Amino acid sequence: MREGPLDIHFAGGGTGGHLFPALALADEFRRRFPDCRITFWGTRRGVEYRLGKKLGYPLRLLRIRGFRRGFALSNLWIPLELAGSILLLLGTFLRRRPSLVVGTGGYVSGPVVLVALLMGIPAVIHEQNSYPGATTRFLSRWVDKVYLTYSSSRQYLSPRARVEVYGNPVRGTIGHADRQQALSFLGLEEGKKTLFVFGGSQGAKGLNDLVAQALPFLQRGDLQILWATGPAWLESIRKRVGQQQGVRLFPFIDRMDLAYRAADLAVCRAGATTLAELAMAGLPAILVPFPYATANHQERNARELERAGAAVCLVEKQTSPEELARTANELLDNPERLQQMAEKMKKQARPNAAADIVSDLLATVLAD
């Protein structure tokens, strides 16, 4: 190992799918090296900023945004913001040179990893999705390592990429929460079945609309719905739900370990981090893949779990509110099948992903 405390910078955010794997890796480094310095890079628009002190690590902010398809005035600012971000990063890394930079996706990770490479700082990428993002594809030939969740992702990377497949890191609290504590924390009733609806840290308009239309068919005395709408959709969903009993609305749930533990069944998207967390929690799910995901990777993810018997996949544009409600009701009324799905979901988990990645980093990238 290098002399002195490790100084590790994580760049990945915007959505929980990019942030939470980075947090799992940071937690593993902190567990092994309590004196290590850890810094996160993000933006004011990302979930990392909304978490505030709950992030648990210092957060440095960049003024940068993603490219919007088609004509958008905001795209004109991207070159200036990128140049400003690179200058800020150069100054920061010159004052205190990191031991390692880890990019976990999202547009904020690009400039951070790029500056590290320009300065000869060890840099790696973790890719959660089966179809790697543009940043991963572009930088894969130069970074020290690319850590993948799915071995099938290799085909999209540079032949020069140094690749390892260890799965998607998940924070250690997932799958270990107490159910009574979870119900109390979330304001849910004991003795009722809980349907957990969420569309990721940003929410999902299409999924929210589908569930809102399905609510009349989900009205039953033994059911309560825990619904994370996403901050942008909370008020519109609140108006549509009205005073309906048994529906608990949240803009965002930062204690997902408790939400998973309180639930009997999830209705959600099929992003890689969501699926990794479902597997760790052993929570069966109705997966409604995001229809515009690159290379339709969410539906591919969902079909894999459906074939394993851990989930049911419903295509958003082909699914009526009645069908969604009927599927949920049939599963909730069949505890034996739910239990079988839970067991099969648990078998998909990679509980050692964070530990395996950190061990590999210590043995290779960070070795003397």
Buried (B, 14 or more C-beta within 10 A) or exposed (E): EEEEEBBBBBBBBBBBBBBBBBBBBBBBBBEEBEEBBBBBBBBEBBBBBBBEEEBBBEBBBBEBBBEEEEEEEEBEBBEEBBEBBBEBBEEBBEEEEBBBBBBBBBBBBBBBBBBBBBBEBBBBBBBBBBBBBEBBBBBBEBBBBBBBBBEEBBEBBBEEBBBBBBBBBBBBBBBEBEBEBBBEBBEBEEEBBBBBBBBBBBBBBBBBBBBBBBBEBBEBEEBBBBBBBBBEBBEBBEEBBEEEEBBBBBBBBBBBBBBBBBBBBBBBBBBBBBBBBBBBBBBBBBBBBBEEBEEBBBBBBBBBBBEBBBBBBBEBEEBEBEBBBBBBBEBBEEEEBBEBBBEBBBEBBBBEBBBBBBBBBBEBBBEE
